[in-house]
Amino acid sequence: MEIKRRGKRRERVIEVSLVSFVLLILTVVGLLVLLWSVEHQRTTHARIPAIDHFSEALPSIAGIAHAEILPGNRVRVLQNGRGFFPPFLADILAARRTIDLETYVWWKGRICAQVAAALAAAARRGVEVRITLDALGAHKADEHLLEAMQKAGCHVELYHPFHLRDLGLLNNRTHRKIAVFDGRVGYIFGHGIAAEWTGDAEDAHHWRDTGLRFEGPIVNALQGGFAENWEEETGEVLVGEKYFPRLVPVGPSRAQVVAAAPHGGVSEIELLLKMALASAQREVLIQNPYFIPDDGLVKLLADDVRRGVDVRVMVPGPVTDSALVKHAGHYYFTELLRSGVRLYVYNRTLLHQKVMVVDGLWSLVGSTNLDDRSIYINDEASAGVIDSAIAAQLKAAFGRDLQDSTEVRFGPWRSRPLTHRLLDGLAYLTNGEL
């Protein structure tokens, strides 16, 4: 270090060698590459071969996607907040040993206080209550409600909270919506704990959503999905009959659960979705709020139409929680419409459910959006149900939603303004981070 005098003023001039400067730059670049590599693992898009029959695809779907098909389940379809929260609160009240809840959204509204009070009361009567909330999705939560639950004995954990040491994990969120009561009753759903998910989709402030309530052997798989992230955050391993009881058949439905998490390579949920579509013979119904398909999914839907499959897709219309997502989803509309896929926009409120029905037999419900974030970045959970009665209920709900929807026609869509097209293309570039 050299000190130069200029009059009464002293200036310190620090001489840094070129080698030191280069090493500093390389270190910073290396750290940035390390963080990027942690977050952006290598992914491979699945290439699905032709499949003649759905029955042929089922064993492959189960094996490759790590989604064992378990018979003997009783399944109840829960539509909107009016259908979801009453049984959900009743099961909290009925729980005697354990309650395990994982969700992305916990925002504001009277329902938050109701759920928090019910969970706190369960803990006070001796129930083990574990709650995993995504740190980003629950950032609007009232702190006093979380504190009240903890004071009552609930164990509340935030998934991937914002710590400097975890910078590489910040973009990985848990978007799973799972609840398990006494290891015997399970839920998988798209609802958040917030005012928007109450009511019956009657207006723009009460959103449209669908969930499933399970009894039977499949509840063990739901418990496993919860236990995975609980162990990641707390180190506690849930072992024993209390959490994974022996569950006997109680109903007619076969079911499977995919609790997907990013690990590089081909995504299990992508395999599940694409193999189901590749095997479709008669009908595909899709309702999804973040419908931003990749090239492979667009091709599968087009191939379905060419085979004579009736493919109908419903997405949000004027009510949306993200204009950017809405425009990104428009990117492939022209190609889908040209191939014969029928597209609808839902007008009454935000269409938030993630539902797929294939050939009136296999139905998928859960938290998984049809975009790159859900498939490659988030932790997600969805359940496939093989039961024509459940598929018929979901198809009937799709039909009712059509009454509040507008079909998108190829001619008018192709003639939309240039500014709209530019917005669609620019928005699609951000697909991986939406």
C-alpha positions as CSV (number, residue, x, y, z in Angstrom):
1,M,0.0,0.0,0.0
2,E,1.3,3.4,-0.9
3,I,0.4,6.8,0.8
4,K,0.6,9.9,-1.4
5,R,0.5,13.4,0.1
6,R,-1.3,16.3,-1.6
7,G,-1.1,19.4,0.5
8,K,-2.9,18.7,3.8
9,R,-4.9,15.9,2.3
10,R,-3.8,12.3,2.4
11,E,-5.1,9.8,-0.1
12,R,-4.7,6.0,0.3
13,V,-4.1,4.2,-2.9
14,I,-4.6,0.5,-2.8
15,E,-2.7,-1.3,-5.4
16,V,-4.2,-4.6,-6.4
17,S,-2.3,-6.9,-8.7
18,L,-3.9,-8.1,-11.9
19,V,-3.6,-11.7,-10.8
20,S,-5.6,-11.0,-7.6
21,F,-8.2,-9.1,-9.5
22,V,-8.6,-12.0,-12.0
23,L,-8.9,-14.5,-9.1
24,L,-11.6,-12.4,-7.5
25,I,-13.6,-12.2,-10.7
26,L,-13.3,-16.0,-11.2
27,T,-14.4,-16.7,-7.6
28,V,-17.5,-14.5,-8.0
29,V,-18.3,-16.2,-11.4
30,G,-17.7,-19.6,-9.9
31,L,-20.1,-18.9,-7.0
32,L,-22.8,-17.6,-9.4
33,V,-22.4,-20.8,-11.6
34,L,-22.7,-23.0,-8.5
35,L,-25.9,-21.3,-7.4
36,W,-27.2,-21.5,-10.9
37,S,-26.4,-25.2,-11.2
38,V,-28.1,-25.9,-7.9
39,E,-31.3,-24.2,-9.1
40,H,-31.2,-25.2,-12.7
41,Q,-30.5,-28.9,-12.8
42,R,-30.2,-30.7,-16.1
43,T,-33.6,-31.6,-17.5
44,T,-34.7,-33.9,-20.3
45,H,-38.0,-33.8,-22.0
46,A,-39.7,-37.2,-22.4
47,R,-40.3,-38.7,-25.9
48,I,-43.4,-40.9,-25.5
49,P,-43.9,-43.8,-28.0
50,A,-47.2,-44.7,-29.4
51,I,-49.5,-46.6,-27.0
52,D,-52.4,-48.6,-28.3
53,H,-54.6,-48.8,-25.1
54,F,-54.8,-47.1,-21.8
55,S,-54.6,-50.4,-20.0
56,E,-51.3,-51.0,-21.7
57,A,-49.9,-47.7,-20.4
58,L,-51.0,-48.1,-16.8
59,P,-48.2,-50.4,-15.6
60,S,-45.6,-48.2,-17.2
61,I,-47.2,-45.1,-15.8
62,A,-47.1,-46.6,-12.3
63,G,-43.5,-48.0,-12.6
64,I,-41.7,-45.2,-14.4
65,A,-43.5,-42.3,-12.5
66,H,-43.0,-44.1,-9.1
67,A,-46.8,-43.9,-8.7
68,E,-48.0,-47.3,-7.6
69,I,-51.6,-48.0,-8.3
70,L,-53.4,-49.1,-5.1
71,P,-56.9,-50.6,-5.2
72,G,-59.7,-50.4,-2.6
73,N,-60.1,-46.6,-2.1
74,R,-63.1,-44.5,-1.4
75,V,-62.9,-41.1,-3.2
76,R,-65.0,-38.0,-2.8
77,V,-64.8,-35.1,-5.2
78,L,-64.8,-31.7,-3.5
79,Q,-65.9,-28.7,-5.6
80,N,-65.0,-25.1,-4.6
81,G,-64.7,-23.9,-1.1
82,R,-68.2,-24.9,-0.2
83,G,-67.4,-28.5,-1.0
84,F,-63.9,-28.5,0.4
85,F,-63.8,-26.6,3.7
86,P,-66.7,-28.2,5.6
87,P,-65.3,-31.8,5.4
88,F,-61.8,-30.5,5.9
89,L,-62.7,-28.7,9.1
90,A,-64.8,-31.7,10.2
91,D,-61.8,-34.0,9.8
92,I,-59.6,-31.7,11.9
93,L,-62.3,-31.9,14.6
94,A,-62.4,-35.7,14.3
95,A,-58.6,-36.3,14.4
96,R,-57.4,-38.1,17.5
97,R,-53.7,-38.8,16.9
98,T,-52.1,-36.9,14.0
99,I,-52.8,-34.1,11.6
100,D,-50.3,-33.4,8.8
101,L,-50.9,-30.4,6.4
102,E,-48.7,-29.1,3.7
103,T,-49.8,-26.1,1.5
104,Y,-48.4,-23.3,-0.6
105,V,-51.0,-20.6,0.0
106,W,-51.9,-19.3,3.5
107,W,-53.1,-15.7,3.0
108,K,-55.9,-13.7,4.6
109,G,-59.6,-14.1,5.5
110,R,-61.9,-15.5,8.1
111,I,-61.2,-19.1,6.8
112,C,-57.6,-18.7,7.9
113,A,-58.7,-18.0,11.5
114,Q,-61.2,-20.9,11.3
115,V,-58.5,-23.4,10.2
116,A,-55.9,-22.0,12.6
117,A,-58.4,-22.2,15.5
118,A,-59.4,-25.8,14.6
119,L,-55.7,-26.9,14.3
120,A,-54.8,-25.2,17.6
121,A,-57.8,-26.9,19.4
122,A,-56.6,-30.2,18.0
123,A,-53.1,-29.7,19.4
124,R,-54.5,-28.7,22.8
125,R,-56.5,-32.0,23.0
126,G,-53.3,-34.0,22.4
127,V,-53.2,-34.4,18.6
128,E,-49.8,-34.2,17.0
129,V,-50.2,-31.3,14.5
130,R,-47.5,-30.7,11.8
131,I,-47.9,-27.9,9.3
132,T,-45.6,-27.2,6.4
133,L,-46.1,-23.8,4.8
134,D,-44.2,-22.6,1.8
135,A,-42.2,-19.5,2.9
136,L,-43.2,-17.6,-0.2
137,G,-46.8,-18.7,-0.5
138,A,-47.4,-18.0,3.1
139,H,-45.7,-14.6,3.3
140,K,-49.2,-12.8,3.6
141,A,-50.2,-14.9,6.6
142,D,-51.2,-13.2,9.8
143,E,-48.3,-13.8,12.2
144,H,-50.6,-13.9,15.2
145,L,-52.4,-16.9,13.8
146,L,-49.1,-18.8,13.2
147,E,-48.0,-17.8,16.7
148,A,-51.3,-18.9,18.2
149,M,-51.0,-22.3,16.6
150,Q,-47.5,-22.7,17.8
151,K,-48.4,-21.7,21.3
152,A,-51.2,-24.3,21.3
153,G,-48.6,-27.0,20.4
154,C,-48.8,-27.1,16.6
155,H,-45.4,-27.6,14.9
156,V,-45.3,-25.0,12.1
157,E,-42.4,-25.1,9.6
158,L,-41.7,-22.8,6.6
159,Y,-40.4,-24.6,3.5
160,H,-37.2,-23.0,2.1
161,P,-37.3,-19.8,4.1
162,F,-35.1,-16.9,2.9
163,H,-31.6,-17.5,4.2
164,L,-28.4,-16.4,2.5
165,R,-27.0,-20.0,2.9
166,D,-30.0,-21.3,0.9
167,L,-29.8,-19.0,-2.0
168,G,-29.7,-21.9,-4.4
169,L,-33.0,-23.3,-3.1
170,L,-35.0,-20.1,-3.1
171,N,-36.6,-20.7,-6.5
172,N,-37.7,-24.3,-5.4
173,R,-41.1,-24.0,-3.7
174,T,-43.4,-26.5,-2.3
175,H,-46.7,-26.1,-4.2
176,R,-48.1,-29.4,-2.8
177,K,-51.5,-29.3,-1.1
178,I,-51.8,-32.4,1.1
179,A,-53.6,-33.1,4.3
180,V,-53.6,-36.4,6.3
181,F,-55.7,-37.1,9.4
182,D,-54.7,-40.0,11.7
183,G,-53.0,-41.6,8.8
184,R,-56.4,-42.8,7.5
185,V,-58.1,-39.9,5.8
186,G,-56.2,-37.9,3.1
187,Y,-56.8,-34.9,0.9
188,I,-55.1,-33.7,-2.3
189,F,-56.3,-30.3,-3.6
190,G,-55.7,-27.1,-5.5
191,H,-57.2,-24.8,-2.8
192,G,-55.3,-22.4,-0.8
193,I,-56.1,-21.4,2.8
194,A,-57.4,-17.9,1.9
195,A,-60.7,-16.1,1.4
196,E,-60.4,-16.5,-2.4
197,W,-61.0,-20.3,-2.0
198,T,-64.2,-19.9,0.0
199,G,-67.8,-19.9,-1.4
200,D,-68.9,-21.6,-4.6
201,A,-67.1,-19.7,-7.4
202,E,-70.0,-17.3,-7.5
203,D,-67.9,-14.2,-8.5
204,A,-64.4,-12.9,-9.2
205,H,-63.6,-12.9,-5.5
206,H,-64.4,-16.6,-5.0
207,W,-62.3,-18.9,-7.1
208,R,-63.1,-22.2,-8.9
209,D,-61.2,-25.2,-7.6
210,T,-61.4,-29.0,-7.1
211,G,-60.0,-31.4,-4.5
212,L,-60.3,-35.0,-3.6
213,R,-60.8,-36.7,-0.2
214,F,-59.5,-40.3,0.2
215,E,-59.9,-43.2,2.5
216,G,-58.1,-46.5,1.9
217,P,-54.6,-47.7,1.1
218,I,-53.7,-44.6,-1.0
219,V,-53.6,-42.5,2.1
220,N,-50.2,-44.1,2.9
221,A,-48.9,-42.6,-0.3
222,L,-50.2,-39.2,0.6
223,Q,-48.6,-39.4,4.0
224,G,-45.3,-40.3,2.3
225,G,-45.6,-37.1,0.2
226,F,-46.0,-35.0,3.3
227,A,-43.3,-36.8,5.2
228,E,-40.7,-36.2,2.5
229,N,-40.7,-32.4,2.8
230,W,-41.2,-32.5,6.6
231,E,-38.0,-34.6,6.9
232,E,-36.2,-32.2,4.6
233,E,-37.1,-29.2,6.8
234,T,-37.0,-30.7,10.3
235,G,-34.9,-33.9,10.1
236,E,-37.8,-35.7,11.8
237,V,-38.6,-39.0,10.2
238,L,-42.2,-40.1,10.6
239,V,-42.2,-43.9,11.3
240,G,-44.7,-46.2,12.7
241,E,-48.4,-47.3,12.8
242,K,-49.4,-43.8,14.0
243,Y,-48.5,-42.3,10.6
244,F,-48.6,-45.3,8.3
245,P,-51.3,-47.6,9.6
246,R,-52.3,-50.8,7.8
247,L,-55.1,-49.7,5.6
248,V,-57.7,-52.2,4.3
249,P,-59.8,-51.7,1.1
250,V,-62.9,-49.6,1.7
251,G,-64.0,-48.6,-1.7
252,P,-64.0,-49.3,-5.5
253,S,-61.4,-46.8,-6.8
254,R,-57.9,-47.6,-7.8
255,A,-55.6,-44.6,-7.2
256,Q,-52.0,-43.4,-7.4
257,V,-50.1,-40.4,-6.1
258,V,-47.2,-38.6,-7.7
259,A,-45.4,-36.4,-5.2
260,A,-42.9,-34.9,-7.6
261,A,-39.7,-32.9,-6.8
262,P,-36.9,-31.5,-9.0
263,H,-34.0,-33.8,-9.4
264,G,-32.8,-33.4,-13.0
265,G,-33.5,-35.8,-15.8
266,V,-37.1,-36.6,-16.8
267,S,-39.8,-35.4,-14.5
268,E,-42.1,-38.1,-13.1
269,I,-45.1,-35.8,-13.4
270,E,-44.2,-35.1,-17.1
271,L,-44.1,-38.8,-17.7
272,L,-47.4,-39.4,-16.0
273,L,-49.2,-36.6,-18.0
274,K,-47.7,-37.4,-21.4
275,M,-48.1,-41.2,-21.2
276,A,-51.8,-40.7,-20.2
277,L,-52.2,-38.4,-23.2
278,A,-50.4,-40.7,-25.5
279,S,-52.7,-43.6,-24.6
280,A,-56.0,-41.6,-25.0
281,Q,-58.5,-43.2,-27.4
282,R,-61.7,-41.3,-27.0
283,E,-61.6,-38.1,-24.9
284,V,-59.3,-35.8,-23.1
285,L,-60.6,-33.0,-20.8
286,I,-58.1,-30.5,-19.2
287,Q,-58.8,-27.7,-16.9
288,N,-55.7,-25.8,-15.7
289,P,-54.9,-22.2,-14.7
290,Y,-51.3,-22.2,-15.8
291,F,-51.6,-24.0,-19.2
292,I,-48.2,-23.3,-20.8
293,P,-47.4,-26.5,-22.8
294,D,-44.1,-27.4,-24.3
295,D,-43.6,-28.6,-27.9
296,G,-44.0,-32.2,-26.8
297,L,-47.3,-31.7,-25.0
298,V,-48.7,-29.7,-28.0
299,K,-47.7,-32.5,-30.3
300,L,-49.3,-35.2,-28.1
301,L,-52.6,-33.2,-28.1
302,A,-52.5,-32.8,-31.8
303,D,-51.7,-36.5,-32.3
304,D,-54.7,-37.3,-30.1
305,V,-57.0,-35.2,-32.3
306,R,-55.6,-36.9,-35.4
307,R,-56.5,-40.3,-33.9
308,G,-60.1,-39.1,-33.4
309,V,-59.8,-38.2,-29.7
310,D,-62.1,-35.3,-28.6
311,V,-59.6,-32.9,-26.9
312,R,-61.0,-30.0,-24.9
313,V,-58.9,-27.6,-22.8
314,M,-60.3,-24.9,-20.4
315,V,-58.2,-22.1,-19.1
316,P,-58.9,-18.8,-17.2
317,G,-60.5,-16.0,-19.1
318,P,-60.8,-12.3,-17.9
319,V,-60.2,-13.2,-14.2
320,T,-56.6,-14.1,-13.7
321,D,-54.0,-13.8,-11.0
322,S,-51.2,-13.2,-13.5
323,A,-51.5,-11.4,-16.9
324,L,-48.0,-12.6,-17.7
325,V,-49.1,-16.3,-17.3
326,K,-52.2,-15.6,-19.3
327,H,-50.2,-14.3,-22.3
328,A,-47.6,-17.0,-22.0
329,G,-50.4,-19.6,-22.2
330,H,-51.6,-18.0,-25.4
331,Y,-48.4,-18.7,-27.2
332,Y,-49.4,-22.1,-28.6
333,F,-53.1,-21.3,-29.0
334,T,-52.9,-20.9,-32.8
335,E,-51.1,-24.3,-33.2
336,L,-53.5,-26.1,-30.9
337,L,-56.6,-24.6,-32.6
338,R,-55.2,-25.4,-36.1
339,S,-54.7,-29.1,-35.0
340,G,-58.3,-29.3,-33.9
341,V,-58.0,-29.0,-30.1
342,R,-61.0,-27.1,-28.7
343,L,-60.0,-24.3,-26.3
344,Y,-62.3,-22.5,-23.9
345,V,-61.8,-19.6,-21.5
346,Y,-63.7,-19.6,-18.2
347,N,-65.4,-16.2,-17.6
348,R,-67.1,-16.3,-14.1
349,T,-64.0,-16.2,-11.9
350,L,-60.4,-17.5,-11.7
351,L,-60.3,-21.1,-12.9
352,H,-57.8,-22.6,-10.5
353,Q,-58.4,-26.3,-10.5
354,K,-55.9,-28.7,-12.1
355,V,-58.0,-31.5,-13.6
356,M,-57.4,-34.0,-16.4
357,V,-59.8,-36.7,-17.4
358,V,-58.8,-39.4,-20.0
359,D,-61.3,-41.7,-21.7
360,G,-63.9,-41.4,-19.0
361,L,-61.8,-43.6,-16.7
362,W,-58.5,-42.0,-15.4
363,S,-58.6,-38.6,-13.7
364,L,-55.8,-36.5,-12.4
365,V,-56.4,-33.9,-9.7
366,G,-54.0,-32.0,-7.5
367,S,-51.6,-29.0,-7.4
368,T,-49.7,-29.5,-10.7
369,N,-50.0,-26.8,-13.3
370,L,-49.1,-27.6,-17.0
371,D,-46.0,-25.3,-17.1
372,D,-42.3,-25.7,-16.7
373,R,-42.3,-24.4,-13.1
374,S,-44.7,-27.1,-11.9
375,I,-43.0,-29.8,-13.9
376,Y,-39.3,-29.0,-13.3
377,I,-38.9,-26.5,-10.4
378,N,-41.7,-26.9,-7.7
379,D,-42.5,-29.8,-5.5
380,E,-46.0,-30.9,-6.5
381,A,-48.5,-33.5,-5.7
382,S,-51.3,-35.0,-7.8
383,A,-53.5,-38.1,-7.6
384,G,-54.6,-40.3,-10.4
385,V,-57.9,-42.1,-9.9
386,I,-59.0,-45.0,-12.1
387,D,-62.7,-45.0,-11.6
388,S,-65.4,-44.3,-14.3
389,A,-67.8,-42.9,-11.6
390,I,-65.2,-40.3,-10.4
391,A,-64.4,-39.4,-14.1
392,A,-68.1,-39.0,-14.8
393,Q,-68.4,-36.5,-11.9
394,L,-65.4,-34.5,-13.1
395,K,-66.7,-34.6,-16.7
396,A,-70.1,-33.3,-15.5
397,A,-68.4,-30.5,-13.7
398,F,-66.5,-29.6,-16.9
399,G,-69.9,-29.5,-18.7
400,R,-71.3,-27.1,-16.1
401,D,-68.2,-24.9,-16.4
402,L,-68.7,-24.8,-20.2
403,Q,-71.9,-22.8,-19.5
404,D,-69.7,-20.0,-18.1
405,S,-67.1,-20.3,-20.8
406,T,-66.4,-18.9,-24.3
407,E,-64.9,-21.1,-27.0
408,V,-61.8,-19.7,-28.8
409,R,-62.3,-19.8,-32.6
410,F,-59.3,-20.2,-35.0
411,G,-60.2,-17.4,-37.4
412,P,-60.7,-14.6,-34.9
413,W,-57.8,-15.8,-32.8
414,R,-55.4,-15.8,-35.8
415,S,-56.5,-12.2,-36.5
416,R,-55.8,-10.9,-33.0
417,P,-53.7,-7.6,-32.9
418,L,-50.0,-7.7,-33.4
419,T,-49.4,-6.2,-30.0
420,H,-51.3,-9.2,-28.4
421,R,-49.0,-11.6,-30.4
422,L,-45.9,-9.8,-29.3
423,L,-47.0,-9.9,-25.6
424,D,-47.7,-13.7,-26.0
425,G,-44.2,-14.3,-27.4
426,L,-42.4,-12.2,-24.8
427,A,-44.3,-13.7,-21.9
428,Y,-43.6,-17.3,-23.2
429,L,-39.9,-16.6,-22.9
430,T,-40.3,-16.3,-19.1
431,N,-42.2,-19.6,-18.9
432,G,-39.6,-21.4,-16.7
433,E,-39.8,-18.7,-14.0
434,L,-43.5,-17.9,-13.9
